[in-house]
Amino acid sequence: MFQLRTSASQLIGHVRRCGNQGMTLPVSARSYSVGEDNPYFAKYASKLKKLEEQNPEEFLYRVKEAGRKHRKKIIVNADGTVPEDDGILNSEAIPRQTREPLHVEEPGELEKLSLADLTDVWKRRHLNKDAICGVVPVDMFETMAKRGLEFPLFVYPVPRGDGYEIYFGQVASGGLEVHFTPLAEYHRHQSEAPASLRLKFFSDFKKKHGVILMAGEYNGEVIGPEHAQCLANQHQIYYGSSELKRKLLLWNFNREPKSFNYEVLIDEFDKTLGKLQEGQIIN
């Protein structure tokens, strides 16, 4: 399913968060995880622990430098393939196929509803399930689908404890589906990594109400509804936004991955996700 190849443990940056009041702090408050999977930590564990307590700024500098030196670069060719020169994975071209539009189950009971009632019923259909849902304007979805064909791969930070876990996302079926999995899971299972979240977009009410219905089933043993919603939010932010900076990040990751800056990705997350409200994909 997933075609990206990378050393996942080197791509999980951590940014401290501020309790339940939000997911942002100034850049000066940023720190990085030091775990046993970090080769620098394994060699100097006791000294680093002491340095973290005595001189946090020097500690941060050393950990950042260690991560920079040991990081394995993500390589994705311009044509959407991954080179096979390191023997980690024999990958195929990223699928860019299109297919017939998806349709909701039992659409009859929804056809006579107003947009407001449709939105409410759609939400109630997904209550008490490991699922999220939303309503996307047609023009935004068309932008998302078109951009997904051009840039099918991206990475997304998701809050975990005092930091972020990086997820890998892949657009499929002409933009009608998006699959997400933690990079750590991808690193462990490679192309067999199961999707932790699978978004689907349904066009039944495209003409009548000018909207696309979105539903996303997630693996409740891996992520919860907040994290699933967070991934859906970010996907729409990057693939549906007209902001040039976000499109450049997509281009950068798919065309020039060696120069992709994860600090910029985290900064963009900090700026954007605080504006979102429960039950929305994005304002």
MARKOLLUM-603014 format. One line per 4 residues: their letters; for each residue x, y, z of N, C-alpha, C. Coordinates in nm, 2 decimals. Each point is the difference from the previous one (the first is absolute). Layout:
MARKOLLUM-603014
a = X Y Z X Y Z X Y Z | ...
***
This chain:
MARKOLLUM-603014
mfql = 0.08 -0.12 0.00 -0.08 0.12 0.00 0.09 0.13 0.00 | 0.09 0.00 0.09 0.08 0.12 0.02 0.14 -0.01 -0.07 | 0.04 0.10 -0.07 0.12 -0.01 -0.08 0.12 0.08 0.05 | -0.02 0.08 0.11 0.11 0.08 0.05 0.10 -0.08 0.07
rtsa = 0.13 0.03 -0.01 0.10 -0.07 0.07 0.08 0.10 0.08 | 0.01 -0.02 0.13 0.08 0.09 0.09 0.03 -0.06 0.13 | 0.09 0.05 0.08 0.03 -0.04 0.13 -0.10 0.08 0.09 | -0.11 -0.06 0.04 -0.10 0.07 0.07 0.04 0.06 0.13
sqli = 0.09 -0.07 0.07 0.03 0.05 0.14 0.07 0.13 -0.01 | 0.06 0.04 -0.11 0.07 0.13 -0.01 -0.09 0.11 -0.04 | -0.13 -0.03 -0.03 -0.09 0.10 -0.05 -0.11 0.03 0.10 | 0.02 -0.04 0.12 -0.10 0.03 0.11 0.05 0.11 0.09
ghvr = -0.03 0.12 -0.04 0.05 0.12 0.08 -0.10 0.03 0.11 | 0.04 0.06 0.10 -0.09 0.03 0.12 0.00 0.14 0.03 | -0.12 0.06 0.01 -0.03 0.13 0.04 -0.08 0.01 0.13 | 0.04 0.06 0.10 -0.07 0.00 0.13 -0.13 0.07 -0.02
rcgn = -0.11 -0.05 0.06 -0.13 0.06 -0.01 -0.04 0.06 0.14 | -0.11 0.07 -0.01 -0.04 0.08 0.12 -0.13 -0.05 0.05 | 0.00 -0.12 0.07 -0.11 -0.05 0.07 -0.12 -0.02 -0.10 | -0.12 0.04 0.05 -0.12 -0.02 -0.08 -0.04 0.14 -0.07
qgmt = 0.09 0.09 0.01 -0.03 0.14 -0.05 0.04 0.01 -0.15 | 0.06 -0.09 -0.06 0.03 0.01 -0.14 0.12 -0.09 -0.03 | 0.04 0.01 -0.13 0.11 -0.08 -0.04 0.12 0.08 -0.04 | 0.02 0.13 0.05 0.11 0.08 -0.05 0.07 0.06 0.12
lpvs = 0.13 0.02 -0.03 0.09 0.08 0.09 0.09 0.07 -0.09 | 0.07 0.11 0.04 0.10 0.06 -0.08 0.11 -0.09 -0.05 | 0.06 0.03 -0.11 0.11 -0.08 -0.05 0.11 -0.03 0.10 | 0.02 0.10 0.09 0.11 -0.01 0.10 -0.03 -0.11 0.10
arsy = -0.12 -0.05 0.01 -0.04 -0.10 0.09 0.02 -0.14 -0.06 | 0.04 -0.01 -0.12 0.01 -0.13 -0.07 0.11 -0.08 0.05 | -0.02 -0.13 0.01 0.10 -0.09 0.04 -0.02 -0.13 -0.08 | 0.10 -0.09 0.01 0.00 -0.12 -0.08 0.01 -0.13 0.09
svge = -0.07 -0.10 -0.04 0.01 -0.13 0.08 0.14 -0.05 0.00 | 0.03 -0.06 0.11 0.13 -0.08 0.01 -0.04 -0.13 0.05 | -0.01 -0.10 -0.09 -0.04 -0.13 0.03 0.11 -0.10 -0.03 | -0.03 -0.12 0.04 0.10 -0.11 -0.02 0.03 -0.03 -0.14
dnpy = -0.09 0.04 -0.09 0.02 -0.02 -0.14 0.09 0.10 -0.06 | 0.04 0.11 0.07 0.09 0.10 -0.05 0.14 -0.05 0.03 | 0.09 -0.02 -0.10 0.13 -0.05 0.02 0.09 0.09 0.09 | -0.03 0.13 -0.01 0.07 0.10 0.09 -0.03 -0.03 0.15
faky = -0.13 -0.02 0.02 -0.04 -0.03 0.14 0.06 -0.13 0.05 | 0.00 -0.10 -0.08 0.05 -0.13 0.04 0.14 0.01 0.05 | 0.08 0.08 -0.06 0.14 0.01 0.03 0.03 0.09 0.12 | -0.08 0.11 0.02 0.02 0.10 0.10 -0.12 0.02 0.09
askl = -0.07 -0.11 0.03 -0.13 0.02 0.07 0.02 0.07 0.13 | 0.09 -0.04 0.09 0.01 0.06 0.13 0.04 0.15 -0.01 | 0.10 0.02 -0.09 0.05 0.14 -0.01 -0.11 0.09 -0.05 | -0.08 -0.05 -0.10 -0.11 0.08 -0.06 -0.11 0.04 0.11
kkle = -0.03 -0.10 0.08 -0.10 0.02 0.10 0.05 0.11 0.10 | 0.12 0.00 0.03 0.06 0.10 0.09 0.00 0.14 -0.07 | 0.04 0.00 -0.13 0.01 0.12 -0.07 -0.14 0.06 -0.02 | -0.10 -0.08 -0.02 -0.14 0.05 -0.01 -0.04 0.08 0.12
eqnp = 0.04 -0.05 0.12 -0.04 0.07 0.12 0.09 0.13 0.02 | 0.12 -0.01 -0.03 0.09 0.12 0.03 0.00 0.10 -0.11 | -0.01 -0.03 -0.12 0.01 0.09 -0.11 -0.09 -0.04 -0.11 | -0.13 0.03 0.01 -0.10 -0.04 -0.10 0.03 0.05 -0.15
eefl = 0.06 0.12 -0.01 0.03 0.05 -0.14 0.11 -0.08 -0.06 | 0.10 -0.03 0.07 0.11 -0.09 -0.05 -0.05 -0.14 -0.03 | -0.08 -0.05 0.08 -0.06 -0.13 -0.02 -0.08 0.00 -0.13 | -0.09 0.10 -0.02 -0.08 0.00 -0.12 0.09 0.01 -0.13
yrvk = 0.11 0.08 0.01 0.09 0.01 -0.11 0.06 -0.13 -0.04 | 0.05 -0.07 0.10 0.07 -0.13 -0.02 -0.10 -0.11 -0.06 | -0.12 0.00 0.05 -0.10 -0.10 -0.05 -0.04 0.03 -0.14 | -0.02 0.13 -0.03 -0.03 0.04 -0.14 0.11 -0.04 -0.09
eagr = 0.12 0.03 0.03 0.12 -0.03 -0.08 0.01 -0.15 -0.02 | -0.03 -0.08 0.10 0.01 -0.15 -0.01 -0.11 -0.05 -0.09 | -0.12 0.05 0.01 -0.11 -0.04 -0.09 0.03 0.04 -0.14 | 0.06 0.12 -0.02 0.03 0.04 -0.14 0.11 -0.09 -0.06
khrk = 0.10 -0.04 0.07 0.10 -0.09 -0.05 -0.04 -0.14 -0.03 | -0.10 -0.05 0.08 -0.04 -0.14 -0.01 -0.12 -0.02 -0.08 | -0.07 0.11 -0.04 -0.12 -0.01 -0.08 0.01 -0.06 -0.13 | -0.08 -0.10 -0.03 -0.01 -0.06 -0.13 -0.10 0.08 -0.09
kiiv = 0.05 0.05 -0.12 -0.09 0.08 -0.08 -0.11 -0.08 -0.06 | -0.11 0.07 -0.02 -0.11 -0.06 -0.08 0.03 0.03 -0.15 | -0.02 -0.11 -0.08 0.03 0.02 -0.14 -0.13 -0.04 -0.08 | -0.05 0.09 -0.07 -0.11 -0.02 -0.09 0.02 0.06 -0.13
nadg = 0.00 -0.07 -0.11 0.03 0.05 -0.13 -0.11 0.09 -0.05 | 0.03 0.09 -0.09 -0.10 0.09 -0.06 -0.12 -0.07 -0.06 | 0.03 -0.13 -0.05 -0.11 -0.07 -0.06 -0.08 -0.08 0.10 | 0.02 0.02 0.13 -0.07 -0.07 0.10 0.05 -0.13 0.04
tvpe = 0.12 -0.04 -0.05 0.05 -0.13 0.04 0.11 0.02 0.11 | 0.04 -0.11 0.06 0.10 0.01 0.10 0.12 -0.09 -0.05 | 0.12 0.06 0.00 0.12 -0.08 -0.05 0.02 -0.12 0.09 | 0.06 -0.10 -0.06 0.02 -0.13 0.07 0.15 -0.02 0.03
ddgi = 0.08 0.10 0.03 0.14 -0.01 0.01 0.04 -0.04 0.14 | -0.08 0.00 0.10 0.05 -0.03 0.13 -0.06 -0.14 0.05 | -0.08 -0.07 -0.08 -0.04 -0.13 0.03 -0.10 -0.01 0.11 | -0.06 0.11 0.04 -0.10 -0.01 0.11 -0.14 -0.04 -0.05
lnse = -0.04 0.04 -0.12 -0.13 -0.03 -0.05 0.00 0.00 -0.15 | -0.05 -0.10 -0.06 -0.03 0.01 -0.15 -0.13 0.06 -0.02 | 0.00 0.13 -0.04 -0.12 0.07 -0.01 -0.05 0.02 -0.14 | -0.12 0.02 -0.02 -0.06 0.02 -0.13 -0.04 0.15 -0.01
aipr = -0.04 0.04 -0.12 -0.04 0.14 -0.02 -0.12 0.03 0.09 | -0.01 0.12 0.05 -0.11 0.05 0.08 -0.12 -0.01 -0.08 | -0.11 -0.06 0.04 -0.12 -0.01 -0.09 -0.06 0.13 -0.02 | -0.04 0.04 -0.12 -0.06 0.12 -0.03 -0.14 -0.02 -0.07
qtre = -0.05 -0.12 0.01 -0.12 -0.04 -0.07 -0.12 0.08 0.04 | -0.10 0.01 -0.09 -0.13 0.06 0.04 -0.10 -0.12 -0.01 | -0.12 0.03 0.06 -0.10 -0.11 0.00 -0.13 0.07 0.01 | -0.11 -0.08 -0.01 -0.14 0.06 0.01 -0.02 0.06 0.14
plhv = -0.08 0.10 0.01 -0.03 0.07 0.13 -0.05 -0.10 0.10 | 0.03 0.02 0.13 -0.05 -0.08 0.11 -0.14 0.05 0.03 | -0.09 -0.09 0.05 -0.13 0.04 0.04 -0.03 -0.05 0.14 | -0.08 0.08 0.07 -0.03 -0.03 0.14 -0.10 -0.12 0.00
eepg = -0.01 -0.07 0.11 -0.10 -0.10 0.02 -0.13 0.06 0.03 | -0.11 -0.06 -0.05 -0.13 0.04 0.02 -0.02 0.15 -0.02 | 0.03 0.05 -0.13 -0.01 0.14 -0.02 -0.15 0.05 0.00 | -0.10 -0.09 -0.02 -0.13 0.04 -0.02 -0.05 0.09 0.12
elek = 0.03 -0.04 0.12 -0.05 0.08 0.12 0.06 0.13 0.01 | 0.11 0.03 -0.08 0.07 0.13 0.01 -0.04 0.09 -0.11 | -0.06 -0.05 -0.11 -0.02 0.08 -0.12 -0.09 0.12 0.02 | -0.10 0.00 0.09 -0.09 0.11 0.01 0.04 0.09 0.11
lsla = 0.11 -0.02 0.06 0.04 0.09 0.12 0.07 0.13 -0.05 | -0.02 0.10 0.08 0.07 0.12 -0.02 0.15 -0.02 0.03 | 0.09 0.09 -0.04 0.14 -0.02 0.03 0.02 -0.01 0.15 | -0.07 0.09 0.08 0.02 -0.01 0.14 -0.04 -0.13 0.06
dltd = -0.11 -0.05 -0.04 -0.05 -0.13 0.05 0.09 -0.11 -0.05 | 0.04 0.01 -0.13 0.09 -0.10 -0.05 0.13 -0.01 0.08 | 0.05 0.11 0.04 0.13 0.01 0.08 -0.03 -0.07 0.13 | -0.11 0.03 0.06 -0.03 -0.06 0.13 -0.02 -0.15 0.00
vwkr = -0.08 -0.05 -0.10 -0.02 -0.14 -0.02 0.13 -0.07 -0.03 | 0.08 0.06 -0.08 0.13 -0.06 -0.03 0.09 -0.02 0.12 | -0.01 0.10 0.09 0.08 0.00 0.12 -0.05 -0.11 0.09 | -0.14 -0.01 0.01 -0.06 -0.10 0.09 0.03 -0.15 -0.05
rhln = 0.01 -0.01 -0.13 0.03 -0.13 -0.06 0.14 -0.06 0.05 | 0.08 0.09 0.04 0.14 -0.04 0.04 0.02 0.01 0.15 | -0.10 0.02 0.07 0.01 0.00 0.15 0.02 -0.15 0.04 | 0.07 -0.01 0.11 0.03 -0.13 0.06 0.07 -0.10 -0.09
kdai = 0.08 0.06 -0.09 0.08 -0.08 -0.09 0.14 0.05 0.01 | 0.10 -0.08 -0.04 0.14 0.05 -0.01 0.01 0.07 -0.14 | -0.06 0.12 0.00 -0.01 0.07 -0.13 -0.02 0.15 0.03 | 0.05 0.08 -0.10 -0.03 0.14 0.00 -0.07 0.04 -0.13
cgvv = -0.06 0.11 -0.01 -0.07 0.04 -0.12 0.00 0.15 -0.02 | -0.03 0.05 -0.11 0.00 0.14 -0.03 -0.07 0.03 -0.13 | -0.01 0.13 -0.03 -0.06 0.05 -0.13 0.09 0.09 -0.06 | 0.04 -0.02 -0.13 0.10 0.08 -0.07 -0.07 0.07 -0.12
pvdm = 0.02 0.13 -0.02 -0.05 0.07 -0.12 0.06 -0.07 -0.12 | -0.08 0.00 -0.11 0.04 -0.07 -0.12 0.13 0.06 -0.06 | 0.01 0.14 0.00 0.11 0.06 -0.06 0.13 -0.03 0.08 | -0.01 -0.01 0.13 0.12 -0.04 0.08 0.04 -0.14 -0.03
fetm = -0.10 -0.09 0.00 0.03 -0.14 -0.03 0.07 -0.02 -0.13 | -0.05 0.07 -0.10 0.06 -0.01 -0.14 0.15 0.05 0.01 | 0.02 0.10 0.07 0.14 0.05 0.02 0.08 -0.11 0.07 | -0.06 -0.06 0.11 0.07 -0.11 0.07 0.03 -0.12 -0.09
akrg = -0.09 -0.04 -0.08 0.02 -0.12 -0.09 0.10 0.03 -0.10 | 0.00 0.12 -0.06 0.09 0.03 -0.11 0.15 0.01 0.06 | 0.01 0.06 0.12 0.13 0.01 0.06 0.05 -0.13 0.05 | -0.10 -0.09 0.04 0.04 -0.14 0.04 0.06 -0.08 -0.12
lefp = -0.04 0.02 -0.12 0.06 -0.06 -0.11 0.14 0.05 -0.03 | 0.02 0.13 0.03 0.13 0.06 -0.03 0.10 -0.03 0.11 | -0.05 0.00 0.13 0.08 -0.02 0.11 -0.06 -0.11 0.09 | 0.01 -0.13 -0.03 -0.07 -0.10 0.07 0.05 -0.03 0.14
lfvy = 0.12 0.04 0.04 0.05 -0.03 0.13 0.03 0.12 0.09 | -0.02 -0.02 0.13 0.03 0.11 0.09 0.01 -0.06 0.14 | 0.06 0.08 0.09 0.01 -0.04 0.14 -0.07 0.10 0.09 | -0.05 -0.05 0.11 -0.08 0.08 0.09 0.04 -0.02 0.15
pvpr = 0.02 0.10 0.08 0.03 -0.01 0.14 -0.13 -0.02 0.08 | 0.00 -0.09 0.09 -0.12 -0.02 0.09 0.05 0.00 0.14 | -0.07 0.08 0.09 0.04 0.01 0.14 0.00 -0.13 0.07 | 0.11 -0.03 0.07 0.02 -0.12 0.08 0.07 0.04 0.13
gdgy = -0.06 0.00 0.11 0.07 0.03 0.13 0.05 0.15 -0.01 | 0.13 0.01 0.02 0.05 0.14 0.00 0.06 0.03 -0.14 | -0.03 -0.08 -0.10 0.05 0.03 -0.13 -0.09 -0.04 -0.12 | 0.06 -0.03 -0.11 -0.07 -0.04 -0.12 0.05 -0.13 -0.05
eiyf = -0.09 -0.08 -0.05 0.03 -0.12 -0.08 -0.03 0.03 -0.15 | 0.09 -0.04 -0.09 -0.01 0.03 -0.14 -0.08 -0.11 -0.07 | -0.10 0.03 -0.07 -0.08 -0.09 -0.08 0.03 0.02 -0.15 | -0.01 -0.11 -0.07 0.02 0.01 -0.15 -0.14 -0.02 -0.06
gqva = -0.03 0.09 -0.10 -0.13 -0.01 -0.07 0.02 -0.02 -0.15 | -0.09 -0.07 -0.06 0.01 -0.03 -0.14 -0.14 0.02 -0.06 | -0.01 0.08 -0.10 -0.13 0.02 -0.08 -0.01 -0.11 -0.10 | -0.12 -0.06 -0.01 -0.03 -0.11 -0.09 -0.13 0.02 -0.07
sggl = -0.02 -0.08 -0.10 -0.13 -0.01 -0.07 -0.04 0.14 -0.05 | 0.09 0.07 -0.06 -0.03 0.13 -0.06 -0.05 0.11 0.10 | 0.05 -0.02 0.12 -0.04 0.10 0.11 -0.12 -0.04 0.08 | -0.06 -0.11 -0.04 -0.12 -0.05 0.07 0.03 -0.07 0.14
evhf = 0.12 -0.04 0.02 0.05 -0.06 0.12 0.13 0.06 0.04 | 0.02 0.00 0.13 0.13 0.04 0.06 0.03 -0.10 0.11 | 0.12 -0.06 0.00 0.04 -0.09 0.10 0.12 0.05 0.09 | -0.01 -0.02 0.13 0.10 0.05 0.09 0.05 -0.12 0.09
tpla = 0.13 0.01 0.02 0.06 -0.10 0.10 0.12 0.07 0.07 | 0.03 -0.03 0.13 0.11 0.05 0.06 0.13 -0.04 -0.07 | 0.09 0.10 -0.01 0.13 -0.04 -0.07 0.07 -0.11 0.08 | -0.02 -0.01 0.13 0.06 -0.11 0.07 -0.05 -0.13 -0.04
eyhr = -0.14 -0.01 -0.03 -0.06 -0.12 -0.05 0.05 -0.03 -0.14 | 0.01 0.10 -0.08 0.05 -0.02 -0.13 0.14 -0.06 0.00 | 0.08 0.06 0.09 0.14 -0.05 0.01 0.01 -0.14 0.04 | -0.10 -0.04 0.09 0.00 -0.14 0.05 -0.05 -0.10 -0.10
hqse = -0.11 0.04 -0.08 -0.07 -0.09 -0.09 0.02 0.03 -0.14 | 0.06 0.12 -0.03 0.02 0.04 -0.14 -0.13 0.00 -0.08 | 0.00 -0.06 -0.12 -0.11 0.01 -0.09 -0.13 -0.07 0.06 | 0.02 -0.09 0.10 -0.11 -0.07 0.06 -0.06 0.08 0.12
apas = 0.05 0.12 0.02 -0.06 0.08 0.12 -0.14 0.03 -0.03 | -0.09 -0.04 0.10 -0.14 0.03 -0.02 -0.04 0.14 0.02 | -0.10 0.05 -0.06 -0.04 0.14 0.02 -0.06 0.01 0.14 | 0.04 0.11 0.07 -0.06 0.03 0.13 -0.13 0.08 -0.02
lrlk = 0.00 0.07 -0.11 -0.12 0.08 -0.03 -0.02 0.00 -0.15 | -0.12 -0.02 -0.05 -0.03 0.00 -0.14 -0.12 0.10 -0.03 | 0.03 0.11 -0.06 -0.10 0.09 -0.04 -0.06 -0.03 -0.13 | -0.14 0.01 -0.01 -0.07 -0.02 -0.13 -0.09 0.12 -0.02
ffsd = -0.01 0.04 -0.13 -0.08 0.12 -0.04 -0.11 -0.05 -0.09 | -0.12 0.04 0.03 -0.12 -0.04 -0.07 -0.07 0.12 -0.07 | -0.03 -0.03 -0.13 -0.05 0.11 -0.09 -0.15 0.01 -0.02 | -0.08 -0.08 0.08 -0.14 -0.01 -0.02 -0.08 0.14 0.00
fkkk = 0.05 0.09 0.07 -0.07 0.13 0.02 0.08 0.12 -0.06 | 0.09 -0.04 -0.10 0.08 0.10 -0.06 -0.09 0.10 -0.08 | -0.10 -0.05 -0.07 -0.08 0.09 -0.08 -0.11 0.07 0.08 | -0.06 -0.07 0.09 -0.11 0.06 0.07 0.04 0.10 0.10
hgvi = 0.10 -0.03 0.08 0.04 0.09 0.11 0.14 0.06 -0.02 | 0.07 -0.05 -0.10 0.14 0.06 -0.03 0.10 -0.04 0.11 | -0.02 -0.13 0.05 0.09 -0.04 0.11 0.04 -0.15 -0.03 | 0.11 -0.04 0.06 0.05 -0.13 0.00 0.00 -0.05 0.14
lmag = -0.06 -0.12 0.02 0.00 -0.06 0.14 0.13 -0.07 0.02 | 0.06 0.02 0.12 0.12 -0.07 0.03 -0.03 -0.10 0.12 | 0.06 -0.12 0.00 -0.01 -0.09 0.11 0.14 -0.06 0.01 | 0.04 -0.02 0.13 0.14 -0.06 0.02 -0.01 -0.10 0.11
eyng = 0.03 -0.13 -0.04 0.00 -0.11 0.10 0.15 -0.01 0.05 | 0.01 -0.01 0.14 0.14 -0.01 0.05 0.01 -0.12 0.09 | 0.12 -0.04 0.02 0.03 -0.11 0.09 0.01 0.05 0.15 | -0.10 -0.03 0.08 -0.01 0.05 0.13 0.11 -0.05 0.09
evig = 0.07 -0.10 -0.04 0.11 -0.05 0.08 0.13 0.08 -0.02 | 0.00 0.08 -0.11 0.12 0.08 -0.04 -0.03 0.15 0.03 | -0.11 0.05 -0.04 -0.03 0.14 0.02 -0.14 0.02 0.05 | -0.03 0.11 0.06 -0.13 0.04 0.05 -0.07 0.10 -0.10
peha = -0.12 0.04 0.03 -0.07 0.09 -0.09 0.07 0.14 -0.01 | 0.06 0.04 0.10 0.07 0.13 0.00 0.12 0.00 -0.10 | 0.07 -0.11 0.01 0.12 -0.01 -0.10 -0.05 -0.03 -0.14 | -0.11 -0.07 -0.02 -0.05 -0.03 -0.13 -0.05 0.14 -0.06
qcla = -0.07 0.08 0.08 -0.05 0.13 -0.04 0.12 0.09 -0.04 | 0.10 -0.01 0.08 0.12 0.08 -0.02 0.07 -0.03 -0.14 | 0.00 -0.13 -0.03 0.06 -0.03 -0.13 -0.09 0.05 -0.12 | -0.13 -0.02 0.02 -0.10 0.05 -0.10 0.01 0.15 -0.02
nqhq = 0.01 0.07 0.11 0.02 0.14 0.00 0.12 0.04 -0.08 | 0.11 -0.06 0.03 0.13 0.04 -0.07 -0.01 -0.03 -0.14 | -0.06 -0.12 -0.04 -0.01 -0.03 -0.14 -0.07 0.11 -0.08 | -0.11 0.04 0.06 -0.08 0.11 -0.07 0.07 0.13 0.00
iyyg = 0.08 0.03 0.10 0.08 0.12 0.01 0.10 0.00 -0.12 | 0.07 -0.11 -0.01 0.11 0.00 -0.10 -0.05 -0.02 -0.15 | -0.10 -0.08 -0.01 -0.05 -0.03 -0.14 -0.11 0.08 -0.05 | -0.07 0.07 0.09 -0.11 0.09 -0.04 0.02 0.14 0.01
ssel = 0.11 0.04 0.06 0.03 0.14 0.02 0.06 0.07 -0.12 | -0.02 0.13 -0.02 0.06 0.07 -0.11 0.13 0.07 0.04 | 0.04 -0.02 0.13 0.12 0.07 0.05 0.12 -0.07 -0.07 | 0.08 0.09 -0.05 0.12 -0.05 -0.08 0.10 -0.07 0.09
krkl = 0.02 0.04 0.12 0.09 -0.07 0.09 -0.03 -0.14 0.02 | -0.13 -0.03 0.01 -0.03 -0.14 0.02 0.02 -0.09 -0.12 | -0.04 0.06 -0.12 0.03 -0.07 -0.12 0.15 -0.03 -0.02 | 0.08 0.10 0.04 0.14 -0.02 -0.02 0.05 -0.11 0.09
llwn = -0.06 -0.02 0.12 0.04 -0.11 0.09 -0.03 -0.13 -0.07 | -0.12 -0.01 -0.06 -0.03 -0.12 -0.08 0.10 -0.03 -0.11 | 0.03 0.11 -0.07 0.09 -0.02 -0.11 0.14 -0.04 0.05 | 0.04 0.06 0.10 0.13 -0.02 0.06 0.01 -0.15 0.04
fnre = -0.10 -0.05 0.07 0.01 -0.14 0.05 -0.01 -0.10 -0.11 | -0.07 0.02 -0.11 -0.02 -0.09 -0.11 0.11 0.01 -0.10 | 0.06 0.13 -0.02 0.09 0.02 -0.11 0.15 0.01 0.05 | 0.02 0.06 0.12 0.13 0.03 0.05 0.01 -0.04 0.15
pksf = -0.03 -0.13 0.03 -0.01 -0.04 0.14 0.12 0.01 0.08 | 0.12 0.01 -0.07 0.12 0.01 0.08 0.01 0.14 0.07 | -0.07 0.09 -0.05 0.00 0.14 0.06 -0.12 0.03 0.08 | -0.09 -0.10 0.02 -0.12 0.02 0.08 0.03 0.03 0.14
nyev = -0.06 0.11 0.06 0.03 0.05 0.13 -0.11 -0.03 0.09 | 0.02 -0.09 0.10 -0.11 -0.04 0.09 -0.03 0.10 0.10 | 0.10 0.09 0.03 -0.03 0.12 0.08 -0.11 0.09 -0.05 | 0.01 0.02 -0.13 -0.11 0.08 -0.07 -0.13 -0.07 0.01
lide = 0.00 -0.13 -0.01 -0.13 -0.08 0.01 -0.06 0.02 0.14 | 0.08 -0.01 0.10 -0.04 0.01 0.14 -0.05 0.14 0.02 | 0.07 0.10 -0.05 -0.04 0.14 0.02 -0.14 0.03 -0.06 | -0.02 -0.06 -0.12 -0.13 0.02 -0.07 -0.11 -0.07 0.08
fdkt = 0.03 -0.11 0.06 -0.10 -0.07 0.08 -0.04 0.09 0.12 | 0.10 0.06 0.06 -0.02 0.09 0.12 -0.09 0.11 -0.04 | 0.02 0.06 -0.11 -0.07 0.12 -0.04 -0.15 -0.03 -0.04 | -0.02 -0.12 -0.05 -0.13 -0.03 -0.06 -0.10 -0.08 0.09
lgkl = 0.04 -0.10 0.06 -0.09 -0.09 0.07 -0.07 0.06 0.12 | 0.06 0.10 0.06 -0.07 0.07 0.11 -0.13 0.07 -0.04 | -0.02 0.02 -0.13 -0.12 0.07 -0.05 -0.11 -0.10 -0.02 | 0.02 -0.13 0.00 -0.10 -0.09 -0.03 -0.09 -0.03 0.12
qegq = -0.13 -0.03 -0.03 -0.10 -0.04 0.10 -0.04 -0.14 -0.02 | -0.05 -0.06 0.11 -0.04 -0.14 0.00 -0.12 -0.01 -0.11 | 0.01 -0.11 -0.07 -0.10 -0.03 -0.10 0.02 0.06 -0.14 | 0.10 0.09 -0.01 0.03 0.06 -0.13 0.12 -0.08 -0.06
iin = 0.01 0.01 -0.13 0.12 -0.04 -0.07 0.10 0.12 0.01 | -0.05 0.12 -0.04 0.08 0.12 0.02 -0.10 0.12 -0.02 | 0.03 0.11 0.07 -0.08 0.12 -0.02 0.01 0.05 -0.14
***
